[in-house]
Amino acid sequence: MRDPSLRRSYALFRAFLHEQTEPEHCYRLLARDAADQVERYVPLDGAVVADVGGGSGHFTEEFRRRGAHGYLFEPDTAELTARGHTPQGAVVADGYLLPLADGAADVCFSSNVLEHVADPQTFLSELVRVTRPGGLIYVAFTNWLSPWGGHETAPWHYLGAERARTRYRRRTGRPAKHTLGENLFAVHIGTTLRQVRARDDVAVVTARSRYAPFLAEAIPRLPGVREIATWNLLLILRRLP
Protein backbone atom coordinates (compact mmCIF):
# COMPACT_ATOMS: atom_id res chain seq x y z
CA MET A 1 0.00 0.00 0.00
CA ARG A 2 1.24 3.46 -0.89
CA ASP A 3 2.46 5.40 2.14
CA PRO A 4 0.94 7.82 2.91
CA SER A 5 -2.51 7.16 1.44
CA LEU A 6 -6.12 7.02 2.62
CA ARG A 7 -6.36 3.36 1.58
CA ARG A 8 -3.37 2.39 3.72
CA SER A 9 -4.49 4.38 6.75
CA TYR A 10 -8.01 2.96 6.53
CA ALA A 11 -6.73 -0.62 6.28
CA LEU A 12 -4.42 -0.20 9.28
CA PHE A 13 -7.06 1.55 11.38
CA ARG A 14 -9.67 -1.10 10.57
CA ALA A 15 -7.22 -3.85 11.52
CA PHE A 16 -6.40 -2.04 14.77
CA LEU A 17 -10.10 -1.88 15.71
CA HIS A 18 -10.19 -5.69 15.52
CA GLU A 19 -6.83 -6.21 17.26
CA GLN A 20 -8.42 -8.06 20.20
CA THR A 21 -10.49 -10.46 18.07
CA GLU A 22 -8.15 -10.81 15.06
CA PRO A 23 -4.62 -10.22 16.41
CA GLU A 24 -2.87 -12.27 13.73
CA HIS A 25 -4.36 -10.23 10.91
CA CYS A 26 -3.70 -6.96 12.71
CA TYR A 27 -0.05 -7.58 13.55
CA ARG A 28 0.84 -9.26 10.28
CA LEU A 29 -0.51 -6.26 8.38
CA LEU A 30 1.37 -3.89 10.69
CA ALA A 31 4.56 -5.91 10.27
CA ARG A 32 4.31 -5.82 6.47
CA ASP A 33 3.73 -2.10 6.59
CA ALA A 34 6.71 -1.49 8.90
CA ALA A 35 8.98 -3.65 6.74
CA ASP A 36 7.89 -1.66 3.70
CA GLN A 37 8.88 1.53 5.54
CA VAL A 38 12.32 0.13 6.38
CA GLU A 39 12.89 -1.01 2.79
CA ARG A 40 12.37 2.54 1.55
CA TYR A 41 15.80 3.27 3.04
CA VAL A 42 17.73 0.00 3.13
CA PRO A 43 17.34 -3.47 1.53
CA LEU A 44 16.36 -6.15 4.03
CA ASP A 45 17.67 -9.11 2.06
CA GLY A 46 20.82 -10.23 3.87
CA ALA A 47 20.58 -7.50 6.53
CA VAL A 48 20.98 -8.20 10.26
CA VAL A 49 17.88 -6.84 12.00
CA ALA A 50 17.53 -6.56 15.78
CA ASP A 51 13.85 -6.38 16.75
CA VAL A 52 13.86 -4.88 20.25
CA GLY A 53 10.67 -5.36 22.25
CA GLY A 54 9.00 -7.17 19.37
CA GLY A 55 6.57 -9.15 21.53
CA SER A 56 5.49 -12.43 20.01
CA GLY A 57 7.58 -12.08 16.86
CA HIS A 58 5.39 -10.80 14.01
CA PHE A 59 7.92 -8.18 12.92
CA THR A 60 10.87 -10.56 13.12
CA GLU A 61 8.99 -13.11 11.02
CA GLU A 62 8.29 -10.51 8.34
CA PHE A 63 11.92 -9.40 8.25
CA ARG A 64 13.02 -13.01 7.83
CA ARG A 65 10.43 -13.55 5.10
CA ARG A 66 12.17 -10.76 3.20
CA GLY A 67 15.58 -12.39 3.54
CA ALA A 68 16.87 -10.62 6.64
CA HIS A 69 18.65 -12.27 9.54
CA GLY A 70 16.09 -11.26 12.15
CA TYR A 71 16.65 -11.56 15.90
CA LEU A 72 13.99 -10.87 18.51
CA PHE A 73 14.83 -9.39 21.93
CA GLU A 74 11.90 -9.23 24.35
CA PRO A 75 11.99 -8.90 28.17
CA ASP A 76 8.43 -10.11 28.85
CA THR A 77 8.05 -13.88 28.59
CA ALA A 78 4.26 -13.54 28.57
CA GLU A 79 4.51 -11.45 25.40
CA LEU A 80 6.94 -13.92 23.84
CA THR A 81 4.52 -16.81 24.30
CA ALA A 82 1.28 -14.92 23.58
CA ARG A 83 0.73 -16.94 20.39
CA GLY A 84 1.12 -20.25 22.20
CA HIS A 85 4.76 -20.79 21.33
CA THR A 86 8.12 -19.08 21.69
CA PRO A 87 9.35 -17.53 18.41
CA GLN A 88 12.37 -19.26 16.94
CA GLY A 89 15.64 -17.69 18.01
CA ALA A 90 14.04 -15.27 20.48
CA VAL A 91 16.14 -13.95 23.35
CA VAL A 92 14.80 -12.77 26.70
CA ALA A 93 16.63 -9.45 27.02
CA ASP A 94 16.15 -5.94 28.34
CA GLY A 95 16.33 -3.09 25.84
CA TYR A 96 18.54 -1.14 28.24
CA LEU A 97 21.27 -3.78 27.98
CA LEU A 98 21.13 -5.83 24.80
CA PRO A 99 23.37 -8.91 24.50
CA LEU A 100 24.88 -7.62 21.26
CA ALA A 101 28.30 -6.28 20.34
CA ASP A 102 28.72 -2.67 19.27
CA GLY A 103 27.59 -2.21 15.66
CA ALA A 104 26.24 -5.75 15.32
CA ALA A 105 23.01 -4.81 13.50
CA ASP A 106 22.38 -3.24 10.12
CA VAL A 107 18.91 -2.24 11.32
CA CYS A 108 17.72 -1.81 14.89
CA PHE A 109 13.93 -1.86 15.02
CA SER A 110 11.60 -0.84 17.84
CA SER A 111 7.84 -0.51 17.38
CA ASN A 112 5.70 0.98 20.16
CA VAL A 113 8.20 0.34 22.93
CA LEU A 114 9.54 3.80 23.78
CA GLU A 115 6.39 4.81 25.68
CA HIS A 116 6.81 1.75 27.92
CA VAL A 117 10.34 2.50 29.19
CA ALA A 118 11.07 4.81 32.12
CA ASP A 119 14.30 6.15 30.58
CA PRO A 120 13.76 6.56 26.82
CA GLN A 121 17.12 8.27 26.24
CA THR A 122 19.09 5.36 27.69
CA PHE A 123 16.95 2.99 25.65
CA LEU A 124 17.66 4.95 22.46
CA SER A 125 21.37 5.03 23.25
CA GLU A 126 21.40 1.25 23.44
CA LEU A 127 19.66 0.97 20.05
CA VAL A 128 22.30 3.27 18.59
CA ARG A 129 25.15 1.35 20.20
CA VAL A 130 24.23 -1.97 18.59
CA THR A 131 23.71 -0.41 15.14
CA ARG A 132 26.68 -0.28 12.75
CA PRO A 133 27.85 3.08 11.38
CA GLY A 134 25.65 3.84 8.39
CA GLY A 135 22.93 1.54 9.69
CA LEU A 136 19.33 2.50 10.45
CA ILE A 137 17.42 2.81 13.71
CA TYR A 138 13.63 2.58 13.37
CA VAL A 139 11.73 3.86 16.41
CA ALA A 140 7.97 4.35 16.49
CA PHE A 141 5.98 5.28 19.58
CA THR A 142 2.56 6.47 20.68
CA ASN A 143 2.85 9.92 22.21
CA TRP A 144 0.91 10.58 25.42
CA LEU A 145 -1.26 13.41 24.11
CA SER A 146 -2.41 11.53 21.03
CA PRO A 147 -5.98 10.14 21.06
CA TRP A 148 -4.42 6.70 21.71
CA GLY A 149 -1.87 7.83 24.29
CA GLY A 150 -3.67 6.07 27.13
CA HIS A 151 -3.69 2.80 25.19
CA GLU A 152 -6.66 0.71 26.35
CA THR A 153 -7.99 3.59 28.49
CA ALA A 154 -7.89 6.13 25.63
CA PRO A 155 -9.25 8.71 25.06
CA TRP A 156 -10.25 9.08 28.71
CA HIS A 157 -6.60 9.61 29.70
CA TYR A 158 -7.20 13.25 28.71
CA LEU A 159 -9.22 13.54 31.94
CA GLY A 160 -6.39 12.00 33.98
CA ALA A 161 -4.69 8.60 34.01
CA GLU A 162 -6.26 7.39 37.28
CA ARG A 163 -9.74 8.49 36.29
CA ALA A 164 -9.29 6.66 32.99
CA ARG A 165 -8.17 3.48 34.76
CA THR A 166 -11.14 3.64 37.14
CA ARG A 167 -13.54 4.02 34.25
CA TYR A 168 -11.90 1.11 32.39
CA ARG A 169 -12.26 -1.22 35.38
CA ARG A 170 -15.87 -0.19 35.96
CA ARG A 171 -16.70 -0.79 32.30
CA THR A 172 -14.82 -4.06 31.75
CA GLY A 173 -14.64 -5.60 35.21
CA ARG A 174 -10.86 -5.99 35.02
CA PRO A 175 -7.87 -3.71 35.67
CA ALA A 176 -6.21 -1.94 32.77
CA LYS A 177 -2.99 -3.53 31.53
CA HIS A 178 -1.06 -0.26 31.68
CA THR A 179 -0.41 2.06 34.60
CA LEU A 180 1.08 5.50 34.04
CA GLY A 181 4.48 5.70 35.73
CA GLU A 182 4.89 1.91 35.93
CA ASN A 183 4.66 0.38 32.46
CA LEU A 184 3.41 3.37 30.49
CA PHE A 185 5.07 6.79 30.38
CA ALA A 186 4.12 10.20 29.03
CA VAL A 187 6.42 10.61 26.03
CA HIS A 188 6.07 13.82 24.01
CA ILE A 189 7.03 14.49 20.41
CA GLY A 190 8.66 17.89 20.89
CA THR A 191 10.87 16.71 23.73
CA THR A 192 11.87 13.54 21.90
CA LEU A 193 12.75 15.39 18.69
CA ARG A 194 14.89 17.92 20.55
CA GLN A 195 16.76 15.17 22.38
CA VAL A 196 17.38 13.13 19.24
CA ARG A 197 18.53 16.13 17.20
CA ALA A 198 20.95 17.09 19.96
CA ARG A 199 22.80 13.78 19.61
CA ASP A 200 26.08 13.64 17.69
CA ASP A 201 25.92 9.93 16.90
CA VAL A 202 22.79 9.87 14.71
CA ALA A 203 21.21 11.87 11.90
CA VAL A 204 17.44 12.12 11.52
CA VAL A 205 16.45 10.58 8.19
CA THR A 206 12.74 11.22 8.74
CA ALA A 207 10.37 12.16 11.53
CA ARG A 208 6.82 11.50 10.41
CA SER A 209 3.35 10.55 11.50
CA ARG A 210 3.42 6.78 11.13
CA TYR A 211 -0.22 6.26 10.14
CA ALA A 212 -1.24 9.62 8.63
CA PRO A 213 -3.01 9.45 5.22
CA PHE A 214 -1.41 12.75 4.14
CA LEU A 215 1.09 15.38 5.33
CA ALA A 216 2.95 12.66 7.22
CA GLU A 217 6.18 14.67 7.50
CA ALA A 218 4.51 18.06 7.88
CA ILE A 219 2.41 17.30 10.97
CA PRO A 220 5.35 16.62 13.34
CA ARG A 221 6.80 20.02 12.43
CA LEU A 222 3.87 21.88 13.99
CA PRO A 223 4.47 22.58 17.71
CA GLY A 224 1.45 21.87 19.84
CA VAL A 225 -0.63 20.47 16.99
CA ARG A 226 1.78 17.57 16.52
CA GLU A 227 1.25 16.33 20.07
CA ILE A 228 -2.38 15.49 19.28
CA ALA A 229 -2.50 15.07 15.50
CA THR A 230 0.52 12.80 15.02
CA TRP A 231 -0.97 9.80 16.88
CA ASN A 232 2.21 7.76 16.47
CA LEU A 233 5.63 9.21 15.64
CA LEU A 234 8.02 7.32 13.40
CA LEU A 235 11.69 8.22 13.69
CA ILE A 236 14.18 6.74 11.26
CA LEU A 237 17.75 7.56 12.24
CA ARG A 238 21.05 6.82 10.58
CA ARG A 239 24.01 5.89 12.77
CA LEU A 240 26.92 8.25 12.16
CA PRO A 241 30.54 7.03 12.09
N, C-alpha and C positions, 0 to 999 in steps of 0.2 A: 504494500500500500504506500502511495506517495506520502511523504512527510514534509511539511504539514499538509493536511487535507481534511475536509469535513468527513469524508468516507472513513478515513483511518480513525479519527477521533471518535466518531459514532460507534465504530466496531469495538474499539477499546473500552469505551464507556459502557456499552451494552454488556460486554463480557464481565466488566467489573461489577455491575449490578447483580450478576449471577455467580459471583465468586464463591459464595457459601454453598450453593447447590451444584455448580459445575466448575470446581476448582481446576480440573485438568485443562479444560478448554480455555479458561481465563489465563492461566499462567503459561500455557504453551503459546498462546497468541502474544502475550506480553514478552515472552522470551524471544520469539521470532522478530518482534518489532525492535527490541533492544539490540539484537544481533545485527539487524539491518542498519541501525544507527552507528554501531561500531564500525561496520564494513564501509561506511561512507568515508572513513579516515584511514583504515588499515585493513589489509586482507587477513581473514581469520585462518585460512588454510595454512597449516604448519605453525601457527602462532601459539605461544604459551600463554594461556589465559588463567589468571587467578580470580576465582569468583568468591568474594569475601562476603560472608553473611547471606549466602544464596539459598538458605532454607533447605527444601527437600530436593533441590537439584535441577529444576526445570531449565534454568539459564545455562548451567554447565552442560546439560544434555544437548541443548541447541548449539552451543559452541562446538562441541565434539562432532555434531552432525555436519557442521560446515568445515570439518577438517582440522580444527584446533586441538591442541593438547590442553584440555580443560581440567582444572583442579578446584574442588569445592572446599572451602574453609568455613565452618559453621560452629559456633559455640554451644548452641542449644540442641541437645540430642532429641528432644521432642519434635523440633522442627525437621531435623534430619530424617526422622522415621515417620513423618506425617502421612506419607503415601503407603505405609505398610512395609517398607523396606528401607535399608540404608543405601543411598546412592553409591555406585561403584567408585572407589578411590577417594571417598570423602574423608576429610580430616577434621576432628573436633579441635578447633583452635579459636583463640580470641583475636579479634581484629586489631587489638592494641599491640599484639606481639605475635606476628605470624611466623611459622616455622619455615621461613624461606630466606635464602641468601639475598644480599643486596643485588638489585637488578636482575632477579631471576625471571621476571615475567615481561612479556611483550605488551600485554594488556592486563591492567588490574581493574576489576569490575566490581561495582557495589551498587545495588539497586535497593532503595528504600531502607537503608541501614543507618544513615547519618543521624536521623531524628531519634534513634534508639540508643545512642551512645552518649554518656555524660560528658565526654571530652572530645568533641568532634575534631579539634585541631590535631590532637595526638593521633587520632584514628587516621586522618588524612595524611599525616606525616608517615605513618606506617605503610599506607598504600603507595606513597611516592617512593619510599625506601626500596620496596621490592620490585619496582618497575625499572626497566633498563633505560638508560639515556636514549631519548628519541621515542620511547614507548608511550602508550596512552593510558590515562587514568579516567575511567568512566564512573561518575558519582551522580546518582539521582536521589533526591529526597523530597519528602512532603513537608513544606514549611508550615509552621504552627498557625499562621493567620489565614491559610487557605481554607476553603470550605471543607476540606477533608483533613485538616490539621489535627483534629481530635480522634482520628481514625474511627473506631466503631461508635464513638460517642458524638461524632460530628453530625450536624453543625452546632450542636448545643454547647460545645466548648467555648463558643464566643461569649456565653453567659458565665463562664468560669468552669475550670476543670472538675472540681468536686461536685458542683451542681449537675454537670453533664453525666458524671459517673452515677450519681444518685438516681437521676432520671433513667439511665440505661438499666440499672438493676431493677427499678420499679417496673419498667416496661417488659423486661425479658425474664426476670426472676433469677438472674445470675450476674456475678460481678463482671465488670468490663475487663478485658485482657490487659489493657494498658493503663498505667497510673503515671500521671505527670510527675516528673522528678525521680521516678524509679526505673521505668523501662520505656518512657517516652519523654522527650525533651523539646522545649520550645526553640526551634532553630529558625532563624530569620534569613531571608535572602540577602538583604543589604549587608548585614554583618558578615555573612559567609563570603560574599563576593569581595568585600574589602580585605578580609583575611587572606583569601586565596591570591588576590592580585598583589598583596604585599610580599608574597614568598619569592625567593630568588632561585628556587629549584624547579619551578613549573611555569609554563606559559598557558594562558587560557585560550583554547582552540575555539570553544563556543560555550556560551551560557544562555540557555534557552528554556522556554516552557516545554516540558517533555510531551504533553498531550494536546497542546493548543492546535486548533484547526487552521489558524492563520496568525501572522505576526509573532511567530514563536520566539524570534530573537529580539524583537522590539519590546515586548512586554516586560522582560526583566530589567530593562533600562529605565523604567519609569518608577522613581522612588515613591513609596507609599502604595501606589496602584499595584505594583508587582507583588507585594506581600499577600494580596488577596487574589489577584487575577492569574497568577502564575500556576497555582495548584500544586505543581511538582516541578522543581528546578532540575534541569540536567546540566551538569558541568562535564565537559570533556577537556582534559588537561594533557599537555605534552611534557614529559620529563626532560628537563634541560641537562646538558652535560655537567 
